[in-house]
Amino acid sequence: MATVALFADRTRLALEHEANRLLGADLVFTSSRAFASKLRETATERGLKTVRTTAFRSMVLQGEASQLSEITAVEDGYPLRGTTRIALGRGAPDRSADGIPPSGTIWGDERLVGQLGIKVGETVKIGNAEFAFGALLTQDQTLTLSVLGMGPRILMAESDLAATGLITPGSRVTYRLLVAGDRDTLHAFRTWAQTNLDPGVRMEGVRDAR
């Protein structure tokens, strides 16, 4: 009985770790509107790490070619759990990314490469801004929904978001706040959040993750 219990506990921990990697955090808050500052401030005050992401759809242009894509702008520190891996092209060896895409650069998945025929170092236009295609995304939290057949996935730095001019009143945007930390602190924060979230904010953790 002790052996079975130990095996079950280790299996549970492994599954939780994998779920956290897919979420990119221990806890994720999602909203169609920008978050009130209180949510992030409370998490930070309790010693938890936080990272904000902003996801939206936009056309990516290269010359005469264009492709509707799923773009996620991320802050430094992303992801809080798991690893983003990149390569210099199809068939090239990949490696763990050192942070997020540098300013003026995007990383895109294999579908973007295939549909636009783009190569690393070439330039694309997103909204009002031009970006260098810096790397092929081979592993990232944003790629977990790719099997649903939606558009190619792109990562960019949040500091470049304003230059695109794409986020305006009425834009369809998904805001996420990623949170990570030790289990006890996270549990207490989750309990606080359950009664303090603004309407329309969804909370998702390992227990809820699809």
C-alpha positions in Angstrom: 0.0 0.0 0.0 2.9 2.4 0.8 4.5 1.7 -2.6 1.3 2.3 -4.5 0.6 5.5 -2.5 4.2 6.7 -3.2 3.8 5.9 -7.0 0.4 7.7 -7.1 1.8 10.8 -5.4 4.8 11.0 -7.8 2.4 10.5 -10.8 0.2 13.3 -9.5 3.2 15.7 -9.1 4.4 14.9 -12.6 1.0 15.6 -14.1 0.7 18.9 -12.2 4.2 19.9 -13.4 3.2 19.1 -17.0 -0.1 21.0 -16.7 1.8 24.0 -15.3 4.2 23.9 -18.2 1.3 23.9 -20.7 -0.3 26.8 -18.8 3.0 28.7 -18.6 2.2 29.4 -15.0 0.6 27.9 -11.8 -2.4 30.1 -12.1 -3.8 32.0 -15.1 -6.4 34.8 -15.1 -8.1 35.6 -18.5 -10.2 38.6 -19.5 -11.4 40.5 -22.5 -10.5 43.7 -20.7 -7.3 45.0 -19.1 -7.0 43.8 -15.5 -7.6 46.1 -12.6 -4.2 46.8 -10.9 -5.3 45.4 -7.6 -5.1 41.8 -8.9 -1.5 42.0 -9.8 -0.5 44.2 -6.9 -2.0 41.7 -4.4 -0.1 38.8 -6.1 3.2 40.7 -6.0 2.6 41.7 -2.3 2.2 38.1 -1.4 5.6 37.2 -3.0 4.2 35.6 -6.2 5.7 36.2 -9.7 3.5 37.7 -12.4 3.7 38.2 -16.1 1.1 39.8 -18.4 0.3 38.7 -21.9 -1.9 40.3 -24.6 -3.2 38.1 -27.4 -5.0 39.2 -30.5 -5.4 38.4 -34.2 -3.9 40.4 -37.0 -2.7 40.1 -40.6 1.0 39.6 -41.0 2.3 41.0 -44.3 5.4 40.1 -46.3 5.5 41.7 -49.7 2.3 40.8 -51.5 1.7 37.8 -49.2 -0.4 38.0 -46.0 -1.5 35.6 -43.3 -4.0 36.0 -40.4 -2.2 35.1 -37.3 -2.6 34.7 -33.5 -0.2 37.2 -31.9 0.8 37.2 -28.3 2.7 40.1 -26.8 4.6 39.1 -23.6 6.6 40.8 -20.8 10.0 39.9 -19.6 10.0 36.8 -17.5 7.6 34.9 -19.7 6.9 32.0 -19.4 6.8 31.5 -15.6 6.6 27.7 -16.0 7.9 25.6 -18.9 10.4 26.7 -21.6 10.1 28.4 -24.9 12.4 26.8 -27.5 13.4 28.3 -30.9 15.4 27.4 -34.0 16.9 29.2 -36.9 14.7 27.4 -39.4 13.0 24.2 -40.4 15.2 21.2 -39.6 17.7 23.3 -37.6 18.4 22.2 -34.0 16.4 24.1 -31.5 17.5 25.5 -28.1 15.9 27.2 -25.0 15.2 30.8 -25.6 17.1 33.4 -23.6 14.1 35.4 -22.5 11.5 36.9 -24.9 11.9 38.2 -28.5 14.1 41.3 -28.6 12.4 44.6 -29.4 11.7 44.8 -33.2 11.7 41.1 -33.6 9.1 38.4 -33.7 9.2 34.6 -33.4 6.7 32.5 -35.3 5.7 28.9 -35.6 6.2 26.5 -38.5 2.8 27.3 -40.1 3.9 30.9 -40.5 7.1 29.8 -42.2 5.2 27.5 -44.5 2.4 29.8 -45.4 4.5 33.0 -46.0 7.7 31.3 -47.0 9.6 33.5 -44.6 13.1 33.0 -43.5 15.0 34.2 -40.4 16.3 37.7 -40.9 13.5 38.8 -43.3 11.0 41.5 -42.5 7.3 41.4 -42.0 4.7 44.1 -41.2 2.2 43.9 -38.4 -0.1 46.9 -38.2 1.9 50.0 -38.5 5.2 48.4 -37.5 7.9 46.3 -39.2 9.6 43.4 -37.5 12.5 41.1 -38.2 11.6 37.4 -38.2 14.0 36.3 -35.5 13.4 32.6 -35.0 11.1 29.6 -35.5 9.0 28.7 -32.4 9.3 25.0 -31.7 7.9 24.9 -28.2 5.8 27.4 -26.3 2.7 27.7 -24.2 1.0 29.6 -27.1 1.4 26.5 -29.4 -0.7 24.2 -27.2 -3.9 25.3 -29.1 -2.4 24.9 -32.6 -4.0 21.6 -33.0 -7.4 23.4 -33.2 -6.4 24.7 -36.7 -6.4 28.3 -35.8 -3.9 30.8 -37.3 -0.1 30.6 -37.0 1.3 31.6 -33.6 3.6 34.6 -33.1 5.4 35.9 -30.1 6.5 39.5 -29.7 7.6 41.8 -26.9 4.9 43.8 -25.2 7.0 46.9 -25.5 6.5 46.8 -29.3 2.7 46.5 -29.0 1.9 50.2 -29.1 3.9 50.7 -32.3 1.6 48.4 -34.2 -1.5 50.6 -33.5 -3.6 47.5 -33.4 -5.0 47.7 -29.9 -7.8 50.3 -29.9 -11.2 50.6 -28.2 -13.3 47.8 -29.5 -10.4 45.6 -30.5 -10.9 41.8 -29.7 -8.1 41.2 -27.3 -7.5 38.4 -24.7 -5.5 39.6 -21.6 -3.9 37.1 -19.4 -2.1 37.4 -16.1 0.2 34.5 -15.3 1.0 33.8 -11.7 3.5 31.4 -10.1 4.9 30.7 -6.7 5.0 28.2 -3.8 1.9 26.1 -3.3 0.7 27.5 0.1 1.0 31.1 -1.0 -0.7 30.3 -4.3 -3.5 28.5 -2.5 -4.1 31.5 -0.2 -4.1 33.9 -3.2 -6.5 31.7 -5.2 -8.9 31.7 -2.2 -8.6 35.5 -2.1 -9.1 35.9 -5.8 -12.3 33.8 -5.9 -14.2 36.5 -4.0 -12.4 39.5 -5.4 -12.3 39.0 -9.2 -14.0 41.6 -11.4 -16.9 40.3 -13.6 -15.7 38.6 -16.7 -12.4 37.5 -15.3 -11.8 33.7 -15.5 -9.3 31.9 -13.3 -7.6 28.7 -14.4 -5.1 26.5 -12.6 -4.0 22.8 -12.6 -7.4 21.8 -11.2 -9.3 23.6 -13.9 -7.0 23.2 -16.9 -8.5 21.6 -19.9 
